[in-house]
């Protein structure tokens, strides 16, 4: 059989196998928490998935997968429905995923449409391929067809304007006596042609907006697959910690840009483990506190017109503030008595555990979560109440590829600033700028803000400007003023990453290309807030 044909068949098998394994894992994880009446149905559904996997593996000639599916099918017969233990079956699911991946790698068929690496590989939920309904494709083709029609209409109108201008000019020189009449005729023709151009341009903008929305919609994937993988993490981590955890979810159908699913996966994986390890108490301790032995971990996603919000809420003991202060001092951080202990949680290297283990305690999780989320234009909030629980809230942008930005210029260099972080722009007037301890500050709304001069920051100016514009930005409840020469307006931009050779310069989130072909930098609001005013970015990077 042709190798390419075999590889395509194997890729199709892997895609379907992944969906069935995900469904099987979901059924097994639901089994212990189900009622006695629900358990037989769940187990029967799990057995059916295994039977189908066994048959499909047999048709593909994958004997090892076929034998494993048969063994797992037999194992379901031994499950005690009065107190079901699904750990051996889940281990078999992980083994099946590994075998499928090994088969793909051996034949070079590529990756399946979702993670084949088991529960720890949640980052791979962002797939290299997606399934698209034909109705969606038909809609895109219709929109593209209309774009072509409008383009032709626009081209015809523009083609008509040139000759009319030329004829009018020649007529003016050849027949001076009839100039007024011919001028009027030419103006009417040009006006009519220009109206056609304007109509075509407006219609083209409308259709392109629709096309953009349709294409972005194709990149959106529901969070259900991610929630399912997090359910497995909850099961495994709670078993390792000897804790009982009830996992609740809401908003699993909330869509998120496929490019952001990997980010959400890594961040939520950290937060879920953190909630179980540091938040929810052991059963005996919960009973002494008058709580149910089983803790509750709730994951909820909500979409708004501007962002997706994901909450991770536990009903544990809350943040141990004295332990956080002690850990910060133990790690060499200078902590003020009135400092917010919840902000200390995000210090690099901070951990309240004396010894690190494989799951947590290294102190890199929460710092990494915040840094990654903010770099992608999101933010992290945390709230906690002693004895009641802790809430971590992620705010993620709807799209990672297209966003609205304010174009801002300094010393001849243009920058794009994500509009979601812009509070206000204002012209610099005498008396607004001051200097305190060698750094610039801006008088704003009855107070003062640190002022970051983009020219000094990026090395295009030698001294702080005294005129121009200030743009006030906000991120995570913090404000700062950015100083430049002019505000160029609001544009919709396509976000592109920086070349790996450039690394990750402080204050820079990426790049974009303007309509005239120029490439400009996209500023990172969170990074700019962390920079010292007046300190060049090259020094901050050292």
C-alpha positions as CSV (number, residue, x, y, z in Angstrom):
1,X,0.0,0.0,0.0
2,X,1.2,3.5,-0.8
3,X,3.0,5.0,2.2
4,X,1.3,8.4,1.9
5,X,-2.1,6.7,1.7
6,X,-1.3,4.7,4.8
7,X,-0.1,7.8,6.7
8,X,-3.4,9.6,5.8
9,X,-5.4,6.7,7.1
10,X,-3.4,6.5,10.3
11,X,-3.9,10.2,10.8
12,X,-7.6,9.8,10.5
13,X,-7.6,6.9,12.9
14,X,-5.5,8.9,15.4
15,X,-7.9,11.8,15.2
16,X,-11.0,9.6,15.9
17,X,-9.1,7.6,18.5
18,X,-8.2,10.8,20.4
19,X,-11.9,11.9,20.4
20,X,-12.9,8.5,21.8
21,X,-10.1,8.4,24.4
22,X,-11.2,11.9,25.5
23,X,-14.8,10.7,25.8
24,X,-13.6,7.5,27.6
25,X,-11.6,9.5,30.1
26,X,-14.5,11.9,30.7
27,X,-16.8,8.9,31.5
28,X,-14.3,7.3,33.8
29,X,-13.6,10.5,35.7
30,X,-17.4,11.0,36.2
31,X,-17.9,7.4,37.5
32,X,-16.8,7.9,41.2
33,X,-18.9,11.0,41.7
34,X,-22.0,9.6,40.0
35,X,-25.0,8.1,41.8
36,X,-25.5,4.4,42.1
37,X,-28.2,4.6,39.5
38,X,-26.0,6.5,37.0
39,X,-22.9,4.3,37.3
40,X,-24.0,1.3,35.2
41,X,-24.8,3.6,32.3
42,X,-21.5,5.4,32.5
43,X,-19.6,2.1,32.6
44,X,-21.5,0.7,29.7
45,X,-20.7,3.8,27.6
46,X,-17.0,3.5,28.5
47,X,-17.1,-0.2,27.5
48,X,-18.6,0.8,24.1
49,X,-15.9,3.3,23.5
50,X,-13.2,0.7,24.2
51,X,-15.0,-1.9,22.0
52,X,-15.0,0.7,19.1
53,X,-11.3,1.5,19.7
54,X,-10.5,-2.2,19.6
55,X,-12.3,-2.7,16.3
56,X,-10.7,0.4,14.7
57,X,-7.2,-0.7,15.8
58,X,-7.8,-4.1,14.4
59,X,-8.8,-2.7,11.0
60,X,-5.6,-0.6,10.9
61,X,-3.5,-3.6,11.8
62,X,-2.4,-2.1,15.1
63,X,-2.3,-5.2,17.2
64,X,-0.7,-3.7,20.3
65,X,-3.5,-1.1,20.5
66,X,-6.1,-3.8,19.8
67,X,-4.8,-6.0,22.6
68,X,-4.7,-3.1,25.0
69,X,-8.2,-2.1,24.3
70,X,-9.3,-5.7,24.8
71,X,-7.5,-5.8,28.2
72,X,-9.2,-2.6,29.3
73,X,-12.5,-3.9,28.1
74,X,-12.0,-6.9,30.4
75,X,-10.9,-4.5,33.2
76,X,-14.2,-2.7,33.1
77,X,-15.9,-6.0,34.1
78,X,-14.0,-5.9,37.4
79,X,-15.0,-2.4,38.5
80,X,-16.9,-2.4,41.8
81,X,-19.9,-0.1,41.2
82,X,-20.4,0.4,44.9
83,X,-16.9,2.1,45.2
84,X,-15.5,2.4,41.7
85,X,-11.7,2.9,41.3
86,X,-10.8,4.0,37.8
87,X,-7.0,4.6,38.3
88,X,-5.9,1.4,36.4
89,X,-8.3,2.2,33.5
90,X,-7.0,5.8,33.3
91,X,-3.4,4.5,33.2
92,X,-4.6,2.3,30.2
93,X,-6.0,5.4,28.5
94,X,-2.6,7.1,28.8
95,X,-0.9,4.0,27.5
96,X,-3.2,3.9,24.5
97,X,-2.5,7.6,23.7
98,X,1.3,6.9,23.8
99,X,0.9,4.0,21.4
100,X,-1.1,6.1,19.0
101,X,1.5,8.8,19.1
102,X,4.4,6.3,18.6
103,X,2.6,4.9,15.5
104,X,2.2,8.3,14.0
105,X,5.9,9.2,14.6
106,X,7.0,5.9,13.1
107,X,5.1,6.5,9.9
108,X,5.6,10.2,9.9
109,X,1.9,10.9,9.7
110,X,2.0,14.0,11.9
111,X,0.0,14.7,15.1
112,X,-3.6,14.0,15.8
113,X,-6.1,16.8,16.3
114,X,-5.6,16.9,20.1
115,X,-3.2,15.9,22.8
116,X,-1.8,12.4,22.6
117,X,0.6,12.9,25.5
118,X,-1.7,12.2,28.4
119,X,-3.0,14.5,31.1
120,X,0.3,16.3,31.6
121,X,0.4,17.4,28.0
122,X,-2.4,19.9,28.2
123,X,-0.5,22.4,26.2
124,X,-0.9,20.2,23.2
125,X,-4.6,20.7,23.2
126,X,-3.9,23.5,20.7
127,X,-4.0,21.2,17.6
128,X,-2.3,21.5,14.3
129,X,-5.6,20.8,12.4
130,X,-9.3,21.5,13.0
131,X,-12.5,20.1,11.5
132,X,-14.6,22.7,9.7
133,X,-18.3,22.2,8.6
134,X,-18.9,22.6,4.9
135,X,-21.6,25.2,5.7
136,X,-18.8,27.4,7.2
137,X,-16.6,27.0,4.2
138,X,-19.5,27.8,1.9
139,X,-20.1,31.0,3.8
140,X,-16.4,32.0,3.4
141,X,-16.5,31.2,-0.3
142,X,-19.5,33.4,-0.7
143,X,-17.8,36.3,1.1
144,X,-14.7,35.9,-0.9
145,X,-16.7,36.0,-4.1
146,X,-18.3,39.2,-3.0
147,X,-14.9,40.7,-2.3
148,X,-13.8,39.8,-5.8
149,X,-16.9,41.5,-7.3
150,X,-16.3,44.6,-5.2
151,X,-12.6,44.7,-6.1
152,X,-13.6,44.6,-9.8
153,X,-16.2,47.3,-9.3
154,X,-13.6,49.5,-7.5
155,X,-11.0,48.9,-10.3
156,X,-13.5,49.8,-13.0
157,X,-14.5,53.0,-11.1
158,X,-10.8,54.0,-10.6
159,X,-10.0,53.2,-14.3
160,X,-12.8,55.5,-15.4
161,X,-11.6,58.5,-13.3
162,X,-8.1,58.7,-15.0
163,X,-9.3,59.0,-18.6
164,X,-12.0,61.5,-17.6
165,X,-9.5,63.6,-15.9
166,X,-7.2,63.5,-19.0
167,X,-10.1,64.3,-21.4
168,X,-11.2,67.2,-19.2
169,X,-7.6,68.6,-19.2
170,X,-7.3,68.3,-23.0
171,X,-10.7,69.9,-23.6
172,X,-9.7,72.8,-21.4
173,X,-6.7,73.5,-23.6
174,X,-8.2,72.8,-27.0
175,X,-11.5,74.6,-26.7
176,X,-11.1,77.5,-24.3
177,X,-14.5,78.9,-25.3
178,X,-16.4,75.9,-24.1
179,X,-14.3,75.4,-21.0
180,X,-17.0,76.1,-18.5
181,X,-19.4,73.7,-20.1
182,X,-16.9,70.9,-20.4
183,X,-15.6,71.6,-16.9
184,X,-19.1,71.1,-15.6
185,X,-19.5,67.9,-17.6
186,X,-16.2,66.6,-16.4
187,X,-17.0,67.4,-12.8
188,X,-20.3,65.5,-13.0
189,X,-18.6,62.5,-14.5
190,X,-15.8,62.6,-11.8
191,X,-18.4,63.0,-9.1
192,X,-20.4,60.0,-10.3
193,X,-17.2,57.9,-10.6
194,X,-16.1,58.9,-7.2
195,X,-19.4,58.0,-5.7
196,X,-19.0,54.5,-7.2
197,X,-15.5,54.3,-5.6
198,X,-16.8,55.4,-2.2
199,X,-19.7,52.9,-2.3
200,X,-17.4,50.1,-3.4
201,X,-14.9,51.0,-0.6
202,X,-17.6,51.1,2.0
203,X,-19.1,47.8,0.9
204,X,-15.6,46.3,0.8
205,X,-15.0,47.3,4.3
206,X,-18.2,45.7,5.5
207,X,-17.5,42.4,3.7
208,X,-13.9,42.3,4.9
209,X,-15.2,42.8,8.5
210,X,-17.6,39.9,8.0
211,X,-14.8,37.8,6.4
212,X,-12.5,38.6,9.3
213,X,-15.1,37.6,11.8
214,X,-15.7,34.3,10.0
215,X,-12.0,33.5,9.8
216,X,-11.4,34.3,13.4
217,X,-14.4,32.2,14.3
218,X,-12.7,29.2,12.7
219,X,-9.8,29.8,15.1
220,X,-12.1,29.6,18.1
221,X,-12.3,26.3,19.9
222,X,-14.6,25.5,22.9
223,X,-12.9,25.1,26.2
224,X,-14.6,21.8,26.8
225,X,-11.5,19.8,25.7
226,X,-9.3,21.8,28.0
227,X,-11.7,21.4,30.9
228,X,-11.7,17.7,30.3
229,X,-7.9,17.5,30.6
230,X,-8.0,19.6,33.7
231,X,-10.5,17.1,35.2
232,X,-7.8,14.5,34.9
233,X,-5.3,16.7,36.6
234,X,-7.7,17.2,39.5
235,X,-8.2,13.4,39.8
236,X,-4.4,12.6,39.7
237,X,-3.3,15.5,41.9
238,X,-5.9,15.0,44.6
239,X,-5.0,11.3,44.7
240,X,-1.3,12.2,45.2
241,X,-2.1,14.6,47.9
242,X,-4.6,12.3,49.7
243,X,-7.4,14.9,49.4
244,X,-11.0,14.6,48.3
245,X,-11.9,17.1,45.6
246,X,-15.2,17.6,43.8
247,X,-14.5,19.3,40.4
248,X,-17.3,21.6,39.0
249,X,-17.2,23.3,35.7
250,X,-19.4,25.9,33.9
251,X,-19.1,27.6,30.5
252,X,-17.2,24.7,28.8
253,X,-18.7,25.7,25.5
254,X,-17.1,29.2,25.8
255,X,-14.9,29.7,22.7
256,X,-11.3,30.8,22.8
257,X,-8.8,31.6,20.1
258,X,-6.9,28.4,19.3
259,X,-3.6,30.3,19.6
260,X,-4.5,31.1,23.2
261,X,-5.6,27.7,24.3
262,X,-2.0,26.6,24.9
263,X,-1.5,29.7,27.2
264,X,-4.8,29.0,29.0
265,X,-3.8,25.3,29.4
266,X,-0.5,26.0,31.0
267,X,-1.9,28.8,33.3
268,X,-4.9,26.8,34.4
269,X,-2.8,23.7,34.9
270,X,-0.7,25.7,37.4
271,X,-3.7,27.2,39.1
272,X,-5.6,23.9,39.5
273,X,-2.7,22.1,41.0
274,X,-2.0,25.1,43.2
275,X,-5.6,25.1,44.5
276,X,-5.4,21.4,45.4
277,X,-2.0,21.4,46.9
278,X,-2.0,24.8,48.7
279,X,-5.7,25.7,49.0
280,X,-8.0,22.7,49.8
281,X,-7.3,21.1,53.2
282,X,-7.0,17.4,53.9
283,X,-10.3,15.7,54.8
284,X,-9.6,15.5,58.6
285,X,-8.7,19.2,58.8
286,X,-11.8,20.1,56.9
287,X,-14.0,18.1,59.3
288,X,-12.5,19.8,62.3
289,X,-13.4,23.2,60.6
290,X,-17.0,22.1,60.1
291,X,-16.6,21.6,56.4
292,X,-17.4,18.6,54.2
293,X,-14.5,16.2,53.9
294,X,-14.5,16.8,50.1
295,X,-13.4,20.2,48.9
296,X,-14.9,21.9,45.9
297,X,-12.8,23.3,43.0
298,X,-14.9,25.2,40.5
299,X,-13.8,26.3,37.0
300,X,-16.0,28.8,35.2
301,X,-15.5,30.5,31.8
302,X,-17.5,33.5,30.6
303,X,-17.2,35.3,27.3
304,X,-17.8,39.1,26.9
305,X,-17.5,41.2,23.7
306,X,-13.9,42.1,24.7
307,X,-12.5,39.1,26.5
308,X,-12.8,35.7,28.0
309,X,-12.8,35.4,31.8
310,X,-11.9,32.1,33.5
311,X,-12.3,31.7,37.2
312,X,-10.6,29.1,39.4
313,X,-12.3,29.0,42.8
314,X,-11.7,26.7,45.7
315,X,-13.4,26.5,49.1
316,X,-10.1,25.8,51.0
317,X,-8.5,27.6,53.8
318,X,-7.5,30.7,51.9
319,X,-4.1,32.2,51.5
320,X,-2.0,31.9,54.7
321,X,-0.7,35.5,54.9
322,X,1.9,35.1,57.6
323,X,3.3,32.1,55.7
324,X,3.5,34.2,52.6
325,X,5.3,37.0,54.3
326,X,7.7,34.5,55.9
327,X,8.4,32.8,52.6
328,X,9.1,36.2,50.9
329,X,11.6,37.1,53.6
330,X,13.2,33.7,53.5
331,X,13.8,34.1,49.7
332,X,15.5,37.4,50.3
333,X,12.7,39.8,49.3
334,X,12.4,43.2,51.1
335,X,8.8,43.1,52.3
336,X,7.0,46.1,53.7
337,X,4.5,45.4,56.6
338,X,1.6,47.0,54.7
339,X,2.4,45.1,51.4
340,X,-0.4,43.2,49.8
341,X,0.3,39.5,50.6
342,X,-1.7,38.4,47.5
343,X,0.8,40.3,45.3
344,X,3.7,38.5,47.0
345,X,2.3,35.2,45.6
346,X,3.6,36.2,42.2
347,X,7.2,36.9,43.2
348,X,9.6,34.7,41.3
349,X,10.9,31.8,43.4
350,X,8.3,32.2,46.2
351,X,7.0,29.1,47.8
352,X,5.4,28.5,51.2
353,X,6.5,24.9,51.1
354,X,9.8,24.1,52.8
355,X,10.6,21.3,50.3
356,X,9.8,21.2,46.6
357,X,8.2,18.1,45.2
358,X,7.3,17.0,41.6
359,X,3.9,18.8,41.7
360,X,4.5,22.1,43.4
361,X,6.6,24.0,45.8
362,X,9.2,25.3,43.4
363,X,7.7,28.8,43.4
364,X,7.8,29.2,39.6
365,X,4.1,28.5,38.9
366,X,2.3,31.7,39.8
367,X,5.0,34.0,38.6
368,X,5.1,32.1,35.3
369,X,1.3,32.3,35.0
370,X,1.2,36.1,35.4
371,X,4.2,36.8,33.1
372,X,2.8,34.6,30.3
373,X,-0.8,35.9,30.6
374,X,0.3,39.5,30.6
375,X,2.6,39.1,27.7
376,X,-0.3,37.9,25.6
377,X,-2.4,40.9,26.6
378,X,-4.3,39.4,29.5
379,X,-4.2,39.8,33.2
380,X,-4.5,37.8,36.5
381,X,-6.5,38.8,39.6
382,X,-6.5,37.0,42.9
383,X,-8.8,37.3,46.0
384,X,-8.8,35.2,49.1
385,X,-10.6,35.0,52.4
386,X,-9.3,33.1,55.4
387,X,-11.2,29.9,56.0
388,X,-13.4,30.4,53.0
389,X,-11.3,29.9,49.9
390,X,-9.3,31.6,47.1
391,X,-10.3,32.9,43.6
392,X,-7.8,33.3,40.7
393,X,-9.3,35.1,37.7
394,X,-7.8,35.1,34.2
395,X,-8.7,37.7,31.7
396,X,-7.7,36.7,28.2
397,X,-8.2,38.6,24.9
398,X,-10.7,37.1,22.4
399,X,-8.1,37.0,19.6
400,X,-4.4,36.6,19.6
401,X,-3.9,37.7,16.0
402,X,-6.0,40.8,15.4
403,X,-6.6,43.7,17.9
404,X,-7.3,47.4,18.0
405,X,-4.4,49.6,18.9
406,X,-3.6,53.3,19.4
407,X,-0.7,54.4,17.1
408,X,1.7,56.6,19.0
409,X,4.8,58.4,17.7
410,X,8.1,59.4,19.4
411,X,11.2,60.8,17.7
412,X,10.0,59.7,14.3
413,X,9.3,56.1,15.5
414,X,5.7,54.8,15.5
415,X,4.4,52.4,18.1
416,X,1.2,50.4,18.5
417,X,-0.4,50.4,21.9
418,X,-3.2,47.8,22.6
419,X,-6.3,49.9,23.0
420,X,-7.7,47.8,25.9
421,X,-4.9,49.3,28.1
422,X,-5.4,53.0,27.1
423,X,-7.2,55.2,29.7
424,X,-6.8,58.6,28.2
425,X,-4.6,60.7,25.9
426,X,-3.8,64.3,26.5
427,X,-1.6,67.1,25.1
428,X,1.2,68.1,27.3
429,X,0.6,71.6,28.7
430,X,3.0,73.7,30.8
431,X,3.0,72.6,34.5
432,X,1.8,69.0,33.8
433,X,5.3,67.4,33.8
434,X,7.6,67.4,36.8
435,X,10.6,65.6,38.1
436,X,10.8,63.6,41.4
437,X,13.9,61.7,42.5
438,X,15.3,61.9,38.9
439,X,12.2,60.4,37.3
440,X,9.4,62.1,35.4
441,X,5.9,62.4,36.8
442,X,2.7,63.7,35.2
443,X,0.0,65.6,37.1
444,X,-3.2,63.7,36.3
445,X,-6.7,63.8,37.9
446,X,-5.6,65.4,41.1
447,X,-2.6,63.1,41.6
448,X,0.7,62.3,40.0
449,X,1.7,59.3,37.7
450,X,5.1,58.0,36.8
451,X,5.9,59.2,33.3
452,X,7.8,57.0,30.9
453,X,9.4,58.8,28.0
454,X,9.4,56.4,25.0
455,X,12.4,58.3,23.5
456,X,14.5,57.8,26.6
457,X,13.3,54.2,27.0
458,X,14.1,53.0,23.5
459,X,17.2,55.2,23.0
460,X,15.8,57.6,20.4
461,X,16.1,60.7,22.6
462,X,18.8,62.2,24.9
463,X,16.5,64.1,27.3
464,X,13.0,64.0,28.5
465,X,10.5,65.9,26.3
466,X,8.6,68.8,27.6
467,X,5.9,69.0,24.9
468,X,3.9,66.5,22.8
469,X,1.4,64.0,24.2
470,X,0.9,61.7,27.1
471,X,-1.0,58.5,26.9
472,X,-2.2,57.1,30.3
473,X,-2.3,53.3,30.4
474,X,-3.7,50.9,32.9
475,X,-2.9,47.2,33.7
476,X,-3.8,45.2,36.7
477,X,-5.0,48.4,38.6
478,X,-1.7,50.2,38.0
479,X,-1.4,53.4,35.9
480,X,1.5,55.0,34.0
481,X,1.9,57.9,31.5
482,X,3.7,57.3,28.3
483,X,5.3,60.4,26.7
484,X,5.6,60.9,22.9
485,X,5.3,63.4,20.1
486,X,1.9,62.7,18.6
487,X,-1.2,60.4,18.7
488,X,-1.8,59.1,15.1
489,X,-5.2,57.5,15.7
490,X,-6.8,54.0,16.2
491,X,-6.1,51.1,13.9
492,X,-7.0,47.5,13.7
493,X,-3.6,45.6,13.5
494,X,-2.4,42.1,12.9
495,X,-0.2,40.9,15.7
496,X,3.0,39.2,14.7
497,X,5.7,37.8,17.0
498,X,9.3,39.0,17.1
499,X,12.1,37.1,15.5
500,X,13.6,34.7,18.0
501,X,17.0,36.4,17.5
502,X,15.6,39.5,19.2
503,X,14.5,37.6,22.3
504,X,11.9,39.3,24.5
505,X,12.8,43.0,24.9
506,X,11.2,44.6,28.0
507,X,8.1,46.6,27.0
508,X,7.7,45.0,23.6
509,X,5.0,42.5,22.9
510,X,5.4,42.0,19.1
511,X,5.2,43.7,15.8
512,X,2.8,44.6,13.1
513,X,2.8,45.9,9.5
514,X,0.9,49.1,8.6
515,X,-1.0,49.8,5.4
516,X,2.0,51.6,3.9
517,X,4.2,48.5,4.4
518,X,6.2,49.8,7.4
519,X,6.8,47.4,10.3
520,X,6.4,48.9,13.8
521,X,6.6,47.6,17.3
522,X,3.7,46.7,19.5
523,X,4.1,47.9,23.1
524,X,3.5,45.6,26.1
525,X,1.6,47.6,28.7
526,X,2.5,45.2,31.6
527,X,6.2,45.4,30.6
528,X,6.1,49.2,30.4
529,X,4.6,49.4,33.9
530,X,7.5,47.3,35.2
531,X,10.2,49.5,33.6
532,X,11.9,52.2,35.7
533,X,11.0,55.7,34.3
534,X,13.9,57.2,32.2
535,X,15.9,54.0,32.3
536,X,16.8,52.7,28.8
537,X,15.3,49.3,27.9
538,X,18.8,48.0,27.2
539,X,19.8,48.6,30.8
540,X,16.5,47.0,32.1
541,X,17.3,43.9,30.1
542,X,20.6,43.4,31.8
